[in-house]
Amino acid sequence: MVKQWNLAALPSSLRTEIGAGVWQQITLGESGAYLYRLMDQQGQNRYLKIMPQQLKMSIEREAQVLKWLAGKLPVPKVLLFISDCDYEYLLMTEAEGVPACDQSFGRELPLLIRLLAKGLRMIHSIDLNNCPFDQRLDVKIKAAESRMHQGLVDEADFDAERQGRKAADLFAELLVTKPAEEDLVFTHGDYCLPNIMIHNGEISGFIDWGRGGIADRYQDLALAARSIASNFDAAWLPLFFKEYGLDEPDYAKIEFYKLLDEFF
């Protein structure tokens, strides 16, 4: 969705922080938020995410996660977070590089796959002590149920193997297939290729942290596997799992967390 903003209608503190510059809308992503690259005369790009309040998908949590991760991982710096009756606004620094889904990486896929595994190990090595962000299954399933009852689950956007099914049917399957145990680490929550930035052959940044928090490592492994298969080829998954450190992936968990993601 493309939208031009009347700068005079923005909150005054945001207008002051933004100053003059060129706006470029970024349409990659499916969160429902408007995302813009703000380019000034000094070439110091910033990003502005604007979330409509009516979507009931707050980005305040993302701002909190980014602040907590500062100094722990290469993530954007929060410059300003404010809200009004209609929108939430998150202004951030730019994460250098290009997203890992860029098709130019198709010429060097072994390197890319190793970088994706390396990046995930970096995230999962974050110390859980004093982490205030809980994304364990009891929390996520409760949120999934709430979104279903509010009519926020997009059934038309289900993965191909679940097209034509209803959210209530998927939720019943979710409860039946819930893993008995969780292998808890700090997770990204949406570890898909558009959210991993690459520069000069290295991971340069991780973006889109609205679902970050303590969860089973398969929350990330499942979505990474789906994203690799979708953007490139499932044939690369064995290398990804090996580089991550998994000799025998738990495919039942992978399928469960892909199912859970249908609700978000």
C-alpha positions in Angstrom: 0.0 0.0 0.0 1.4 3.3 -1.1 0.7 6.5 1.0 2.1 10.0 0.8 2.2 11.8 4.1 1.4 15.5 4.8 4.4 16.4 7.0 2.3 19.1 8.7 0.0 16.4 10.0 2.8 14.6 11.8 3.5 15.1 15.5 5.7 18.2 16.0 8.5 16.2 17.8 8.7 13.9 14.8 8.8 16.7 12.3 11.6 18.3 14.3 13.6 15.0 14.4 13.0 14.3 10.7 13.9 17.7 9.3 14.2 18.1 5.6 14.9 15.3 3.2 13.6 12.9 0.6 11.1 10.1 1.5 11.2 6.8 -0.3 8.5 4.2 0.5 9.7 0.6 1.1 7.1 -1.9 0.1 9.0 -5.1 1.2 7.3 -6.7 4.2 3.8 -7.6 5.2 3.3 -6.2 8.7 0.7 -3.6 7.7 3.0 -0.7 8.7 4.1 2.0 6.3 7.9 2.0 6.0 10.0 4.9 4.6 13.6 5.5 4.0 14.4 9.1 4.8 17.4 10.5 2.9 19.0 13.8 4.0 21.6 15.9 2.2 24.4 14.3 4.3 23.5 10.8 3.1 22.6 9.7 6.6 19.6 7.5 5.9 17.0 6.8 8.5 13.9 4.6 8.5 10.4 5.6 9.7 7.9 2.9 10.4 4.3 4.1 10.8 1.7 1.7 12.2 -2.1 2.5 12.0 -3.7 2.1 15.4 -6.7 0.4 13.8 -4.6 -2.6 12.9 -4.1 -3.4 16.6 -0.4 -4.4 15.9 1.6 -2.1 18.1 5.3 -1.4 17.1 6.1 -0.1 20.6 7.3 -3.5 21.6 9.7 -3.5 18.6 11.2 -0.2 19.9 11.6 -1.7 23.4 13.3 -4.8 22.0 15.7 -2.7 19.8 16.7 -0.6 22.9 17.4 -3.8 24.9 19.5 -5.3 22.1 21.7 -2.2 21.7 25.3 -3.3 22.1 24.3 -6.9 21.9 23.7 -7.3 18.2 23.9 -5.1 15.1 20.4 -3.6 15.1 19.0 -0.2 14.2 19.2 2.5 16.9 15.9 3.9 18.1 15.9 7.6 17.5 12.3 8.3 18.5 9.1 6.5 19.3 5.8 8.3 19.7 2.1 7.8 19.1 -1.1 9.7 18.6 -4.8 8.7 18.3 -4.3 7.3 14.8 -0.7 6.1 14.4 2.5 4.9 16.1 5.8 6.2 14.8 9.2 4.5 15.1 12.2 6.4 13.7 15.4 4.4 13.5 18.9 4.5 12.1 19.6 2.5 8.9 20.9 -1.1 9.0 23.7 -1.1 6.4 23.6 -3.6 3.5 21.1 -5.4 1.4 18.5 -8.0 2.6 19.5 -11.6 2.3 16.6 -12.2 -0.1 18.2 -10.2 -2.8 18.5 -12.4 -5.8 22.1 -11.3 -6.4 23.0 -13.7 -3.6 21.9 -16.5 -6.0 25.5 -16.5 -7.4 27.0 -17.3 -4.0 24.4 -19.3 -2.1 26.9 -21.5 -0.1 28.3 -18.3 1.5 24.8 -16.9 2.1 23.5 -20.0 3.7 26.5 -20.1 6.1 25.9 -16.4 6.9 22.3 -17.1 7.7 23.3 -19.9 10.1 26.0 -17.7 11.6 23.5 -14.9 12.2 21.0 -17.2 13.9 23.7 -18.6 16.2 24.6 -15.0 17.1 21.0 -14.2 18.1 20.5 -17.5 20.0 23.7 -16.9 22.0 22.2 -13.8 23.7 22.1 -14.1 27.5 18.6 -14.7 28.7 19.2 -13.1 32.1 17.1 -10.0 32.7 15.3 -10.5 29.3 11.8 -9.0 29.7 10.4 -10.3 26.4 8.4 -13.6 26.8 7.5 -15.3 23.5 7.1 -18.9 25.0 4.3 -21.1 23.7 1.7 -20.3 26.3 2.1 -16.6 25.5 2.1 -17.1 21.7 -0.8 -19.5 21.6 -2.9 -17.2 23.8 -2.0 -14.3 21.3 -2.9 -16.6 18.4 -6.3 -17.4 19.9 -6.9 -13.7 20.6 -6.0 -12.7 17.0 -8.3 -15.4 15.7 -11.3 -14.2 17.7 -10.7 -10.6 16.6 -10.7 -11.6 13.0 -7.1 -10.6 12.5 -5.8 -13.9 11.0 -5.5 -13.6 7.2 -6.8 -16.9 5.9 -6.1 -15.9 2.3 -2.4 -15.6 3.2 -2.0 -19.1 4.6 0.9 -21.2 3.2 0.0 -23.2 0.1 -0.5 -26.5 2.0 -3.1 -24.8 4.2 -5.0 -22.8 1.6 -8.8 -23.2 1.9 -8.7 -24.0 5.6 -10.2 -21.9 8.4 -8.3 -20.3 11.3 -10.3 -22.2 13.8 -9.3 -25.5 12.2 -5.7 -24.5 12.3 -6.0 -23.5 15.9 -7.4 -26.9 16.8 -4.4 -28.5 15.1 -2.1 -26.2 16.9 -3.3 -27.3 20.3 -3.0 -31.0 19.3 0.5 -30.7 17.9 2.0 -28.4 20.6 5.5 -29.7 21.6 5.8 -31.1 25.1 9.0 -29.2 25.8 10.7 -25.9 24.7 14.4 -25.4 24.0 14.5 -21.8 25.1 16.9 -19.2 23.7 16.6 -15.6 22.7 14.9 -15.5 19.3 14.3 -13.1 16.6 10.7 -14.3 16.1 10.6 -13.7 12.3 14.0 -14.8 11.1 13.2 -14.5 7.4 15.6 -13.4 4.7 14.3 -9.9 4.2 15.1 -9.2 7.9 18.8 -10.1 7.6 21.1 -7.5 6.1 24.4 -8.4 4.4 27.3 -6.1 3.6 30.8 -7.0 2.3 30.2 -10.7 2.8 29.2 -10.4 6.4 26.0 -10.0 8.5 25.6 -6.3 9.0 22.3 -6.0 10.7 19.0 -7.6 11.9 15.7 -5.7 11.5 12.0 -6.1 12.2 12.1 -7.1 15.9 8.5 -6.9 16.8 8.3 -10.6 17.8 11.7 -10.9 19.5 12.0 -12.6 22.9 12.5 -15.9 24.8 11.2 -18.8 22.8 12.1 -22.2 21.4 15.0 -22.0 19.0 12.7 -23.7 16.4 10.6 -20.5 16.2 13.5 -19.1 14.2 14.7 -22.3 12.6 11.3 -23.0 11.1 10.8 -19.6 9.6 14.4 -19.5 8.3 13.9 -22.9 6.6 10.6 -21.7 5.0 12.2 -18.5 3.8 15.3 -20.2 2.3 13.1 -22.6 0.5 10.8 -19.8 -0.8 13.6 -17.4 -1.9 16.0 -19.9 -3.2 15.6 -23.7 -2.9 14.9 -26.3 -0.1 17.9 -28.2 -1.3 20.0 -25.7 0.7 18.3 -26.6 4.0 20.7 -29.5 5.0 23.7 -27.1 4.7 21.8 -24.5 6.8 21.0 -26.9 9.6 24.6 -28.3 9.5 26.2 -24.9 9.7 23.8 -23.9 12.5 24.9 -27.1 14.4 21.9 -29.4 14.0 22.8 -33.0 12.9 19.2 -34.2 13.1 16.6 -31.4 12.8 13.2 -31.9 14.6 10.9 -31.7 11.6 7.8 -32.0 13.7 8.8 -28.8 15.5 9.6 -27.1 12.2 6.1 -27.9 11.0 4.5 -26.7 14.2 6.2 -23.3 14.2 5.3 -22.8 10.6 1.7 -23.5 11.6 1.9 -21.1 14.5 3.1 -18.4 12.2 -0.1 -18.5 10.2 -1.7 -16.6 13.0 0.7 -13.6 12.9 
